[in-house]
Amino acid sequence: MKLSALTEGVRFALVQGSLDTDITDIIYDSRRAAPGVLFVCIVGTQRDSHDYAADCAAKGAAALVIQHDIDLTGLEGVTVLKVENSRLALALMSGNLFGNPSRRMTMVGVTGTKGKTTTAHMIRSVLE
């Protein structure tokens, strides 16, 4: 899928590269880096995956999504997009990759302290 299709609905700035890049998968675990993937850098509570961006590029990642500025030395040929919130960008791009299945689903939430199971069974019966 083209990167331009994956970024539909995502607010970003193109730092380098082209939106015409072919993407085979979206990852956020640097150990799964492979040719053609889009690596999304996420700031965690213990680690910042921006530290692994260069390693992912060396393993063939086609594009990177970053949340803050990084050193782009050695990342020539890799498309880099900068977003305000990489977790939100990951969610939106993943939805685009899989055809946004949630748009075709009916969602029902049941909360409370008592009667959730009974209510869920009743809703299931009505919907079926």
N, CA, C and O atoms as a GROMACS GRO file, in nm:
protein
  512
    1MET      N    1   0.085  -0.116   0.000
    1MET     CA    2   0.000   0.000   0.000
    1MET      C    3   0.091   0.123   0.000
    1MET      O    4   0.195   0.124   0.065
    2LYS      N    5   0.052   0.225  -0.071
    2LYS     CA    6   0.128   0.350  -0.077
    2LYS      C    7   0.116   0.425   0.056
    2LYS      O    8   0.012   0.422   0.121
    3LEU      N    9   0.224   0.491   0.094
    3LEU     CA   10   0.226   0.568   0.218
    3LEU      C   11   0.120   0.678   0.215
    3LEU      O   12   0.064   0.712   0.319
    4SER      N   13   0.094   0.733   0.099
    4SER     CA   14  -0.008   0.838   0.088
    4SER      C   15  -0.146   0.787   0.129
    4SER      O   16  -0.224   0.862   0.188
    5ALA      N   17  -0.177   0.660   0.098
    5ALA     CA   18  -0.305   0.602   0.138
    5ALA      C   19  -0.308   0.573   0.288
    5ALA      O   20  -0.412   0.588   0.352
    6LEU      N   21  -0.195   0.533   0.344
    6LEU     CA   22  -0.188   0.503   0.487
    6LEU      C   23  -0.206   0.629   0.572
    6LEU      O   24  -0.258   0.621   0.684
    7THR      N   25  -0.164   0.743   0.522
    7THR     CA   26  -0.167   0.865   0.601
    7THR      C   27  -0.298   0.942   0.588
    7THR      O   28  -0.309   1.054   0.637
    8GLU      N   29  -0.396   0.884   0.523
    8GLU     CA   30  -0.526   0.951   0.510
    8GLU      C   31  -0.585   0.977   0.648
    8GLU      O   32  -0.601   0.885   0.728
    9GLY      N   33  -0.616   1.103   0.676
    9GLY     CA   34  -0.673   1.142   0.805
    9GLY      C   35  -0.571   1.169   0.913
    9GLY      O   36  -0.608   1.201   1.026
   10VAL      N   37  -0.442   1.156   0.882
   10VAL     CA   38  -0.335   1.176   0.979
   10VAL      C   39  -0.270   1.312   0.952
   10VAL      O   40  -0.232   1.343   0.839
   11ARG      N   41  -0.258   1.393   1.057
   11ARG     CA   42  -0.189   1.522   1.044
   11ARG      C   43  -0.040   1.499   1.062
   11ARG      O   44   0.004   1.451   1.166
   12PHE      N   45   0.038   1.534   0.960
   12PHE     CA   46   0.181   1.509   0.964
   12PHE      C   47   0.256   1.613   0.882
   12PHE      O   48   0.197   1.687   0.803
   13ALA      N   49   0.387   1.616   0.902
   13ALA     CA   50   0.477   1.696   0.820
   13ALA      C   51   0.576   1.600   0.756
   13ALA      O   52   0.636   1.517   0.824
   14LEU      N   53   0.592   1.611   0.625
   14LEU     CA   54   0.688   1.527   0.552
   14LEU      C   55   0.827   1.588   0.573
   14LEU      O   56   0.857   1.695   0.521
   15VAL      N   57   0.912   1.518   0.649
   15VAL     CA   58   1.045   1.566   0.680
   15VAL      C   59   1.141   1.536   0.564
   15VAL      O   60   1.221   1.621   0.525
   16GLN      N   61   1.131   1.415   0.511
   16GLN     CA   62   1.212   1.377   0.396
   16GLN      C   63   1.149   1.258   0.328
   16GLN      O   64   1.072   1.184   0.389
   17GLY      N   65   1.182   1.239   0.200
   17GLY     CA   66   1.132   1.125   0.125
   17GLY      C   67   1.007   1.156   0.047
   17GLY      O   68   0.978   1.272   0.015
   18SER      N   69   0.932   1.049   0.015
   18SER     CA   70   0.816   1.061  -0.072
   18SER      C   71   0.697   0.984  -0.017
   18SER      O   72   0.713   0.877   0.043
   19LEU      N   73   0.578   1.038  -0.038
   19LEU     CA   74   0.456   0.968   0.002
   19LEU      C   75   0.422   0.856  -0.096
   19LEU      O   76   0.325   0.782  -0.074
   20ASP      N   77   0.499   0.844  -0.203
   20ASP     CA   78   0.477   0.740  -0.303
   20ASP      C   79   0.546   0.608  -0.263
   20ASP      O   80   0.548   0.514  -0.342
   21THR      N   81   0.600   0.603  -0.144
   21THR     CA   82   0.671   0.486  -0.093
   21THR      C   83   0.574   0.370  -0.069
   21THR      O   84   0.466   0.390  -0.013
   22ASP      N   85   0.613   0.250  -0.111
   22ASP     CA   86   0.532   0.130  -0.086
   22ASP      C   87   0.560   0.078   0.055
   22ASP      O   88   0.675   0.064   0.096
   23ILE      N   89   0.452   0.050   0.129
   23ILE     CA   90   0.462   0.000   0.266
   23ILE      C   91   0.396  -0.138   0.272
   23ILE      O   92   0.284  -0.156   0.225
   24THR      N   93   0.467  -0.236   0.331
   24THR     CA   94   0.413  -0.371   0.342
   24THR      C   95   0.349  -0.398   0.478
   24THR      O   96   0.260  -0.483   0.488
   25ASP      N   97   0.393  -0.326   0.583
   25ASP     CA   98   0.340  -0.350   0.717
   25ASP      C   99   0.374  -0.229   0.804
   25ASP      O  100   0.462  -0.150   0.770
   26ILE      N  101   0.305  -0.216   0.916
   26ILE     CA  102   0.332  -0.111   1.013
   26ILE      C  103   0.378  -0.179   1.141
   26ILE      O  104   0.314  -0.273   1.190
   27ILE      N  105   0.490  -0.132   1.196
   27ILE     CA  106   0.543  -0.191   1.320
   27ILE      C  107   0.577  -0.082   1.419
   27ILE      O  108   0.598   0.033   1.382
   28TYR      N  109   0.582  -0.119   1.546
   28TYR     CA  110   0.632  -0.028   1.650
   28TYR      C  111   0.734  -0.100   1.737
   28TYR      O  112   0.786  -0.042   1.833
   29ASP      N  113   0.764  -0.225   1.704
   29ASP     CA  114   0.867  -0.304   1.772
   29ASP      C  115   0.988  -0.311   1.679
   29ASP      O  116   0.981  -0.374   1.574
   30SER      N  117   1.097  -0.248   1.717
   30SER     CA  118   1.214  -0.239   1.629
   30SER      C  119   1.274  -0.375   1.596
   30SER      O  120   1.344  -0.389   1.496
   31ARG      N  121   1.249  -0.475   1.678
   31ARG     CA  122   1.303  -0.609   1.651
   31ARG      C  123   1.236  -0.674   1.530
   31ARG      O  124   1.289  -0.770   1.475
   32ARG      N  125   1.120  -0.621   1.488
   32ARG     CA  126   1.048  -0.675   1.372
   32ARG      C  127   1.079  -0.599   1.244
   32ARG      O  128   1.014  -0.620   1.141
   33ALA      N  129   1.178  -0.511   1.249
   33ALA     CA  130   1.213  -0.430   1.132
   33ALA      C  131   1.254  -0.519   1.016
   33ALA      O  132   1.328  -0.617   1.034
   34ALA      N  133   1.206  -0.483   0.897
   34ALA     CA  134   1.235  -0.558   0.776
   34ALA      C  135   1.216  -0.465   0.656
   34ALA      O  136   1.158  -0.357   0.671
   35PRO      N  137   1.262  -0.504   0.541
   35PRO     CA  138   1.244  -0.419   0.423
   35PRO      C  139   1.097  -0.389   0.395
   35PRO      O  140   1.012  -0.478   0.400
   36GLY      N  141   1.068  -0.262   0.366
   36GLY     CA  142   0.934  -0.221   0.326
   36GLY      C  143   0.838  -0.184   0.436
   36GLY      O  144   0.726  -0.145   0.408
   37VAL      N  145   0.879  -0.196   0.563
   37VAL     CA  146   0.787  -0.166   0.673
   37VAL      C  147   0.790  -0.019   0.710
   37VAL      O  148   0.885   0.053   0.678
   38LEU      N  149   0.686   0.025   0.777
   38LEU     CA  150   0.677   0.158   0.834
   38LEU      C  151   0.697   0.142   0.985
   38LEU      O  152   0.619   0.073   1.051
   39PHE      N  153   0.802   0.205   1.039
   39PHE     CA  154   0.830   0.197   1.182
   39PHE      C  155   0.779   0.322   1.250
   39PHE      O  156   0.819   0.433   1.214
   40VAL      N  157   0.692   0.305   1.349
   40VAL     CA  158   0.637   0.417   1.425
   40VAL      C  159   0.712   0.428   1.557
   40VAL      O  160   0.710   0.335   1.638
   41CYS      N  161   0.780   0.541   1.576
   41CYS     CA  162   0.856   0.565   1.699
   41CYS      C  163   0.761   0.614   1.808
   41CYS      O  164   0.689   0.712   1.789
   42ILE      N  165   0.761   0.546   1.921
   42ILE     CA  166   0.672   0.578   2.031
   42ILE      C  167   0.754   0.609   2.156
   42ILE      O  168   0.848   0.537   2.189
   43VAL      N  169   0.717   0.714   2.225
   43VAL     CA  170   0.780   0.749   2.352
   43VAL      C  171   0.708   0.672   2.461
   43VAL      O  172   0.589   0.691   2.484
   44GLY      N  173   0.782   0.583   2.527
   44GLY     CA  174   0.723   0.502   2.633
   44GLY      C  175   0.761   0.552   2.770
   44GLY      O  176   0.828   0.655   2.783
   45THR      N  177   0.719   0.481   2.872
   45THR     CA  178   0.751   0.522   3.009
   45THR      C  179   0.895   0.484   3.046
   45THR      O  180   0.955   0.549   3.132
   46GLN      N  181   0.950   0.381   2.982
   46GLN     CA  182   1.086   0.339   3.014
   46GLN      C  183   1.182   0.353   2.896
   46GLN      O  184   1.303   0.368   2.916
   47ARG      N  185   1.130   0.348   2.774
   47ARG     CA  186   1.214   0.357   2.655
   47ARG      C  187   1.151   0.452   2.553
   47ARG      O  188   1.029   0.470   2.549
   48ASP      N  189   1.237   0.510   2.473
   48ASP     CA  190   1.194   0.595   2.362
   48ASP      C  191   1.240   0.525   2.234
   48ASP      O  192   1.359   0.517   2.208
   49SER      N  193   1.145   0.475   2.157
   49SER     CA  194   1.184   0.398   2.038
   49SER      C  195   1.244   0.483   1.928
   49SER      O  196   1.288   0.430   1.826
   50HIS      N  197   1.247   0.616   1.946
   50HIS     CA  198   1.320   0.701   1.852
   50HIS      C  199   1.468   0.661   1.851
   50HIS      O  200   1.537   0.680   1.751
   51ASP      N  201   1.517   0.605   1.963
   51ASP     CA  202   1.656   0.560   1.973
   51ASP      C  203   1.687   0.446   1.876
   51ASP      O  204   1.804   0.422   1.845
   52TYR      N  205   1.584   0.376   1.828
   52TYR     CA  206   1.604   0.260   1.741
   52TYR      C  207   1.571   0.291   1.594
   52TYR      O  208   1.572   0.201   1.511
   53ALA      N  209   1.542   0.416   1.563
   53ALA     CA  210   1.503   0.453   1.426
   53ALA      C  211   1.612   0.422   1.325
   53ALA      O  212   1.584   0.365   1.219
   54ALA      N  213   1.736   0.457   1.356
   54ALA     CA  214   1.847   0.432   1.263
   54ALA      C  215   1.868   0.283   1.241
   54ALA      O  216   1.898   0.240   1.130
   55ASP      N  217   1.852   0.204   1.348
   55ASP     CA  218   1.866   0.059   1.336
   55ASP      C  219   1.759   0.001   1.244
   55ASP      O  220   1.787  -0.087   1.162
   56CYS      N  221   1.636   0.050   1.256
   56CYS     CA  222   1.527   0.004   1.171
   56CYS      C  223   1.553   0.042   1.025
   56CYS      O  224   1.526  -0.036   0.934
   57ALA      N  225   1.604   0.162   1.004
   57ALA     CA  226   1.636   0.206   0.869
   57ALA      C  227   1.745   0.118   0.809
   57ALA      O  228   1.740   0.083   0.691
   58ALA      N  229   1.844   0.081   0.890
   58ALA     CA  230   1.951  -0.006   0.843
   58ALA      C  231   1.900  -0.144   0.806
   58ALA      O  232   1.956  -0.210   0.719
   59LYS      N  233   1.792  -0.189   0.872
   59LYS     CA  234   1.733  -0.319   0.842
   59LYS      C  235   1.638  -0.314   0.723
   59LYS      O  236   1.579  -0.415   0.685
   60GLY      N  237   1.621  -0.194   0.664
   60GLY     CA  238   1.541  -0.182   0.543
   60GLY      C  239   1.406  -0.116   0.557
   60GLY      O  240   1.329  -0.114   0.462
   61ALA      N  241   1.376  -0.061   0.674
   61ALA     CA  242   1.246   0.006   0.691
   61ALA      C  243   1.233   0.114   0.584
   61ALA      O  244   1.326   0.191   0.560
   62ALA      N  245   1.116   0.119   0.521
   62ALA     CA  246   1.094   0.213   0.412
   62ALA      C  247   1.059   0.352   0.462
   62ALA      O  248   1.088   0.452   0.396
   63ALA      N  249   0.998   0.360   0.580
   63ALA     CA  250   0.954   0.489   0.633
   63ALA      C  251   0.953   0.486   0.785
   63ALA      O  252   0.943   0.381   0.848
   64LEU      N  253   0.964   0.606   0.842
   64LEU     CA  254   0.960   0.624   0.986
   64LEU      C  255   0.858   0.730   1.020
   64LEU      O  256   0.842   0.828   0.948
   65VAL      N  257   0.788   0.709   1.131
   65VAL     CA  258   0.701   0.813   1.186
   65VAL      C  259   0.763   0.852   1.318
   65VAL      O  260   0.783   0.769   1.407
   66ILE      N  261   0.794   0.982   1.331
   66ILE     CA  262   0.859   1.031   1.451
   66ILE      C  263   0.768   1.133   1.521
   66ILE      O  264   0.684   1.197   1.458
   67GLN      N  265   0.789   1.146   1.651
   67GLN     CA  266   0.711   1.241   1.731
   67GLN      C  267   0.795   1.362   1.769
   67GLN      O  268   0.741   1.471   1.788
   68HIS      N  269   0.926   1.345   1.779
   68HIS     CA  270   1.016   1.457   1.805
   68HIS      C  271   1.136   1.446   1.713
   68HIS      O  272   1.161   1.340   1.654
   69ASP      N  273   1.210   1.553   1.701
   69ASP     CA  274   1.323   1.557   1.609
   69ASP      C  275   1.428   1.453   1.646
   69ASP      O  276   1.455   1.429   1.764
   70ILE      N  277   1.486   1.392   1.543
   70ILE     CA  278   1.595   1.296   1.562
   70ILE      C  279   1.706   1.330   1.463
   70ILE      O  280   1.684   1.408   1.370
   71ASP      N  281   1.823   1.273   1.484
   71ASP     CA  282   1.934   1.291   1.392
   71ASP      C  283   1.908   1.207   1.268
   71ASP      O  284   1.898   1.084   1.277
   72LEU      N  285   1.896   1.270   1.153
   72LEU     CA  286   1.862   1.201   1.028
   72LEU      C  287   1.987   1.157   0.951
   72LEU      O  288   1.975   1.110   0.838
   73THR      N  289   2.104   1.171   1.010
   73THR     CA  290   2.227   1.127   0.945
   73THR      C  291   2.221   0.976   0.923
   73THR      O  292   2.195   0.900   1.016
   74GLY      N  293   2.246   0.935   0.801
   74GLY     CA  294   2.242   0.793   0.768
   74GLY      C  295   2.105   0.742   0.732
   74GLY      O  296   2.088   0.623   0.705
   75LEU      N  297   2.005   0.828   0.732
   75LEU     CA  298   1.869   0.787   0.700
   75LEU      C  299   1.827   0.831   0.561
   75LEU      O  300   1.708   0.840   0.531
   76GLU      N  301   1.926   0.860   0.475
   76GLU     CA  302   1.894   0.898   0.338
   76GLU      C  303   1.821   0.782   0.271
   76GLU      O  304   1.856   0.665   0.293
   77GLY      N  305   1.722   0.813   0.190
   77GLY     CA  306   1.646   0.708   0.123
   77GLY      C  307   1.529   0.655   0.204
   77GLY      O  308   1.451   0.574   0.154
   78VAL      N  309   1.516   0.700   0.328
   78VAL     CA  310   1.406   0.658   0.413
   78VAL      C  311   1.310   0.776   0.426
   78VAL      O  312   1.352   0.888   0.456
   79THR      N  313   1.183   0.752   0.404
   79THR     CA  314   1.083   0.857   0.420
   79THR      C  315   1.057   0.878   0.569
   79THR      O  316   1.040   0.781   0.644
   80VAL      N  317   1.054   1.003   0.611
   80VAL     CA  318   1.033   1.036   0.752
   80VAL      C  319   0.916   1.132   0.763
   80VAL      O  320   0.914   1.238   0.699
   81LEU      N  321   0.817   1.095   0.844
   81LEU     CA  322   0.702   1.179   0.873
   81LEU      C  323   0.706   1.219   1.020
   81LEU      O  324   0.736   1.136   1.106
   82LYS      N  325   0.676   1.345   1.047
   82LYS     CA  326   0.671   1.391   1.187
   82LYS      C  327   0.526   1.419   1.223
   82LYS      O  328   0.456   1.489   1.150
   83VAL      N  329   0.482   1.362   1.335
   83VAL     CA  330   0.345   1.380   1.384
   83VAL      C  331   0.349   1.436   1.525
   83VAL      O  332   0.452   1.432   1.592
   84GLU      N  333   0.236   1.487   1.568
   84GLU     CA  334   0.226   1.540   1.704
   84GLU      C  335   0.212   1.427   1.806
   84GLU      O  336   0.267   1.435   1.916
   85ASN      N  337   0.138   1.321   1.770
   85ASN     CA  338   0.112   1.209   1.860
   85ASN      C  339   0.130   1.080   1.782
   85ASN      O  340   0.044   1.043   1.702
   86SER      N  341   0.240   1.011   1.805
   86SER     CA  342   0.268   0.890   1.727
   86SER      C  343   0.174   0.774   1.761
   86SER      O  344   0.150   0.689   1.675
   87ARG      N  345   0.122   0.769   1.881
   87ARG     CA  346   0.025   0.663   1.915
   87ARG      C  347  -0.104   0.680   1.835
   87ARG      O  348  -0.160   0.582   1.784
   88LEU      N  349  -0.152   0.802   1.824
   88LEU     CA  350  -0.271   0.830   1.744
   88LEU      C  351  -0.244   0.800   1.598
   88LEU      O  352  -0.328   0.741   1.530
   89ALA      N  353  -0.128   0.841   1.548
   89ALA     CA  354  -0.092   0.814   1.408
   89ALA      C  355  -0.087   0.664   1.382
   89ALA      O  356  -0.133   0.619   1.277
   90LEU      N  357  -0.033   0.587   1.476
   90LEU     CA  358  -0.027   0.442   1.461
   90LEU      C  359  -0.167   0.383   1.450
   90LEU      O  360  -0.192   0.298   1.365
   91ALA      N  361  -0.258   0.429   1.534
   91ALA     CA  362  -0.395   0.378   1.531
   91ALA      C  363  -0.464   0.412   1.399
   91ALA      O  364  -0.527   0.325   1.338
   92LEU      N  365  -0.452   0.536   1.355
   92LEU     CA  366  -0.518   0.577   1.231
   92LEU      C  367  -0.460   0.506   1.109
   92LEU      O  368  -0.534   0.461   1.022
   93MET      N  369  -0.327   0.495   1.103
   93MET     CA  370  -0.264   0.430   0.989
   93MET      C  371  -0.291   0.279   0.988
   93MET      O  372  -0.306   0.220   0.881
   94SER      N  373  -0.298   0.217   1.104
   94SER     CA  374  -0.331   0.075   1.110
   94SER      C  375  -0.472   0.051   1.060
   94SER      O  376  -0.498  -0.044   0.986
   95GLY      N  377  -0.564   0.139   1.098
   95GLY     CA  378  -0.701   0.129   1.046
   95GLY      C  379  -0.703   0.140   0.896
   95GLY      O  380  -0.773   0.064   0.829
   96ASN      N  381  -0.627   0.235   0.840
   96ASN     CA  382  -0.621   0.251   0.695
   96ASN      C  383  -0.561   0.129   0.627
   96ASN      O  384  -0.607   0.089   0.520
   97LEU      N  385  -0.460   0.069   0.689
   97LEU     CA  386  -0.395  -0.050   0.631
   97LEU      C  387  -0.493  -0.166   0.617
   97LEU      O  388  -0.487  -0.241   0.520
   98PHE      N  389  -0.582  -0.180   0.714
   98PHE     CA  390  -0.674  -0.293   0.713
   98PHE      C  391  -0.814  -0.256   0.664
   98PHE      O  392  -0.909  -0.332   0.684
   99GLY      N  393  -0.828  -0.141   0.598
   99GLY     CA  394  -0.956  -0.104   0.539
   99GLY      C  395  -1.057  -0.049   0.638
   99GLY      O  396  -1.177  -0.052   0.612
  100ASN      N  397  -1.012   0.000   0.751
  100ASN     CA  398  -1.098   0.058   0.853
  100ASN      C  399  -1.220  -0.030   0.887
  100ASN      O  400  -1.334   0.013   0.867
  101PRO      N  401  -1.196  -0.150   0.936
  101PRO     CA  402  -1.307  -0.242   0.964
  101PRO      C  403  -1.406  -0.190   1.069
  101PRO      O  404  -1.522  -0.229   1.069
  102SER      N  405  -1.360  -0.103   1.158
  102SER     CA  406  -1.450  -0.054   1.263
  102SER      C  407  -1.562   0.032   1.207
  102SER      O  408  -1.666   0.050   1.272
  103ARG      N  409  -1.544   0.086   1.087
  103ARG     CA  410  -1.649   0.166   1.025
  103ARG      C  411  -1.768   0.081   0.982
  103ARG      O  412  -1.878   0.132   0.962
  104ARG      N  413  -1.745  -0.050   0.968
  104ARG     CA  414  -1.852  -0.140   0.926
  104ARG      C  415  -1.906  -0.223   1.042
  104ARG      O  416  -1.987  -0.314   1.021
  105MET      N  417  -1.863  -0.193   1.163
  105MET     CA  418  -1.903  -0.271   1.280
  105MET      C  419  -1.999  -0.192   1.366
  105MET      O  420  -1.992  -0.069   1.373
  106THR      N  421  -2.089  -0.263   1.433
  106THR     CA  422  -2.176  -0.202   1.532
  106THR      C  423  -2.111  -0.225   1.668
  106THR      O  424  -2.082  -0.338   1.705
  107MET      N  425  -2.088  -0.119   1.740
  107MET     CA  426  -2.024  -0.128   1.870
  107MET      C  427  -2.125  -0.101   1.980
  107MET      O  428  -2.203  -0.006   1.972
  108VAL      N  429  -2.124  -0.184   2.082
  108VAL     CA  430  -2.211  -0.167   2.198
  108VAL      C  431  -2.124  -0.187   2.322
  108VAL      O  432  -2.053  -0.287   2.332
  109GLY      N  433  -2.131  -0.093   2.415
  109GLY     CA  434  -2.055  -0.105   2.538
  109GLY      C  435  -2.150  -0.123   2.656
  109GLY      O  436  -2.254  -0.058   2.663
  110VAL      N  437  -2.112  -0.211   2.747
  110VAL     CA  438  -2.192  -0.235   2.867
  110VAL      C  439  -2.101  -0.215   2.987
  110VAL      O  440  -2.001  -0.285   3.002
  111THR      N  441  -2.137  -0.119   3.074
  111THR     CA  442  -2.058  -0.093   3.193
  111THR      C  443  -2.148  -0.098   3.315
  111THR      O  444  -2.271  -0.097   3.303
  112GLY      N  445  -2.090  -0.102   3.430
  112GLY     CA  446  -2.167  -0.103   3.554
  112GLY      C  447  -2.112  -0.204   3.651
  112GLY      O  448  -2.010  -0.267   3.624
  113THR      N  449  -2.180  -0.220   3.764
  113THR     CA  450  -2.131  -0.312   3.866
  113THR      C  451  -2.211  -0.441   3.871
  113THR      O  452  -2.160  -0.544   3.917
  114LYS      N  453  -2.335  -0.438   3.826
  114LYS     CA  454  -2.416  -0.560   3.830
  114LYS      C  455  -2.498  -0.571   3.701
  114LYS      O  456  -2.547  -0.471   3.648
  115GLY      N  457  -2.512  -0.692   3.653
  115GLY     CA  458  -2.600  -0.718   3.540
  115GLY      C  459  -2.535  -0.708   3.403
  115GLY      O  460  -2.606  -0.710   3.302
  116LYS      N  461  -2.402  -0.696   3.397
  116LYS     CA  462  -2.337  -0.683   3.266
  116LYS      C  463  -2.355  -0.807   3.181
  116LYS      O  464  -2.385  -0.796   3.062
  117THR      N  465  -2.338  -0.924   3.238
  117THR     CA  466  -2.350  -1.048   3.161
  117THR      C  467  -2.492  -1.065   3.110
  117THR      O  468  -2.512  -1.096   2.993
  118THR      N  469  -2.589  -1.045   3.195
  118THR     CA  470  -2.729  -1.057   3.154
  118THR      C  471  -2.761  -0.958   3.044
  118THR      O  472  -2.823  -0.993   2.944
  119THR      N  473  -2.720  -0.834   3.062
  119THR     CA  474  -2.745  -0.731   2.962
  119THR      C  475  -2.676  -0.765   2.830
  119THR      O  476  -2.736  -0.747   2.724
  120ALA      N  477  -2.552  -0.812   2.835
  120ALA     CA  478  -2.480  -0.849   2.714
  120ALA      C  479  -2.551  -0.963   2.640
  120ALA      O  480  -2.558  -0.960   2.517
  121HIS      N  481  -2.603  -1.062   2.713
  121HIS     CA  482  -2.677  -1.172   2.651
  121HIS      C  483  -2.806  -1.122   2.586
  121HIS      O  484  -2.843  -1.167   2.478
  122MET      N  485  -2.873  -1.028   2.652
  122MET     CA  486  -2.996  -0.974   2.596
  122MET      C  487  -2.967  -0.894   2.469
  122MET      O  488  -3.041  -0.904   2.371
  123ILE      N  489  -2.862  -0.815   2.470
  123ILE     CA  490  -2.825  -0.738   2.350
  123ILE      C  491  -2.789  -0.832   2.236
  123ILE      O  492  -2.827  -0.808   2.122
  124ARG      N  493  -2.715  -0.937   2.267
  124ARG     CA  494  -2.678  -1.036   2.165
  124ARG      C  495  -2.802  -1.096   2.102
  124ARG      O  496  -2.810  -1.107   1.980
  125SER      N  497  -2.899  -1.133   2.184
  125SER     CA  498  -3.023  -1.192   2.131
  125SER      C  499  -3.098  -1.095   2.041
  125SER      O  500  -3.149  -1.134   1.936
  126VAL      N  501  -3.104  -0.971   2.082
  126VAL     CA  502  -3.175  -0.870   2.001
  126VAL      C  503  -3.103  -0.850   1.867
  126VAL      O  504  -3.167  -0.844   1.763
  127LEU      N  505  -2.971  -0.839   1.870
  127LEU     CA  506  -2.894  -0.814   1.748
  127LEU      C  507  -2.895  -0.934   1.652
  127LEU      O  508  -2.887  -0.916   1.530
  128GLU      N  509  -2.903  -1.055   1.708
  128GLU     CA  510  -2.908  -1.174   1.621
  128GLU      C  511  -3.046  -1.192   1.562
  128GLU      O  512  -3.070  -1.286   1.487
   0.00000   0.00000   0.00000
